[in-house]
């Protein structure tokens, strides 16, 4: 394996107080923001409400949209542009209307208000022609218009052939034009669209300035239930890992590892509150991934501590832990560094949809790697000092006491064997 450091000799346990201080500062800042600041920002999955994804033909004015929503009595909504990293402006926005304390009928009303506000703001209601960019324009409705006008002069199976042509046209609108067409002439690229067909579409439809890409409605009761289940899932994962590590090592190792992972999750939530990222189901998946990743790194260090405990019985336990962390340092930096670079690229270039998910991983990998040697290991050392008062490695735990006892017995029997 590649080694970044040749026999490092860092006193990690001597700096434990600095690790505790850093963790205390991060936890304090994050949880002051949660309890006394703006709190945790929940996504629609947990808070409940109406989420409307709208794509415009031209970059929209956020102030104009907000004014239209206010006129409909929903001025407390949130408007979030969706922008790729390479784009200077965004043609797509998410409009979120919180549904706290509302039932399904009221949230459906909020959905209708958002649509009415957009239609009134951009003058869609003034057109007497159907909006070609609207979801109401389906293959069946378009095929019906083409069948009545019959621009191809079909006499056999006209309905079926126009249905196929309508499906191709709308597939082009949804895939190639990203759901919104800005010029009818672009449809000439679709196989089968003749000038006569194009003239029928132009005379029968109008091009609206926006299209609804998606509408999601989640009730407040469902959101509260999802929040509770997310907490239970995380606690179940931590409990299972505690049992596993307690069986594989000792209970103090399991407790230290779980406390370190719990510390990672709390710090990550604090960053989410400070930087106003939404907590959604995908973020919970990222937190569970973080739990497993951080625990794996901690187990590697603990396993090396157990091996060195058998080999270095005459050394202080803190010294054994320092050597174990130094021996696994290259492996820790390589694996964590490469994973961090991957999720960093995902955060920078993955788009708005993956932004919160990748942010949780970016913060979690850094904090999880640090907590393995800065929190979990010092907790075990502190426990051994309290129990054994800084004695040698083999005497710090129950297993060490057994090893020391067998060593003493062997030492007493060896001279008799020689006689």
C-alpha angles and dihedrals in degrees: 000000000000113000118208092187128041108223099325115204106196122157099228096165091051088061095047092112090059091051090051091049093050092049091047092053093048093046093046094049094046097045094044085057090049098047102029103019132051094312127215115329109223123203123228090273091069108021099043124226143109123305117191120189109204128184120197131203089230131025104282129225109246091203091053092051092047091050090052092050091048089054087058092051097255101104092138092071122117122236117199123182116222107219132171116224091247094050122090092200137021129233093187130069138178116224113198123190112188115231100199109154094002129120126225094269093054092048090050086053089052089054091052091048091054091051092046091048092052092046092050094044095051098035098244092140092060094066117094093202126079114262109251090203093053122105087235089072100086132168089261095052093045092046090051091056092047092047093053094047093036098197092177094052093233117179102175124057091345093159095053094045093049089047090057092046092048090052091053091049094051092043087058090049094050100040109026097031095038093240098306128079118206099184129029090213089071088073089071086081090068113096110249097023106124126184088261092055090046092052091052091052092047093051095044103042141041129214111242120210094237144021132208108241098182142348122203124185122187122178120231092241091054090047092052091049091050091051091052093048091049090055091048093049092052093047091047090052092050092046093051091050091049091055093046096050092042089056095043096044123358133301093258090059091050092048092049092049093048092047090051092050091045087052089053093052093047093050091048091051089050091055089049090055094045095049096035099238116161123249108225138156091273090054090053087053088052091050091052089049088051091051092055094043095049092045091052091054091048092050091053090056093043091050091053090048090054092050093048090047089067094045101041103042094147095057128086113265092240089056091051091051091049091052092047093053091046091050092053095039096099092048091048095050094045097050097038093041095052092045090048092053090051096052091041090059088047090052094048099041107018095091133236096300093061097034099100093040093052092042090058090053094046093053094037096053093051094045093039093052092047094047093056093068099017101048114010098045096045090051090057091047092049090051092051092049090051093048100036103021094234097311126158122299096257093053101049098087140029090264089050091052090054091050091049091049094051090046091055092047091051090049092054096046098045097076092050091053091054091052 
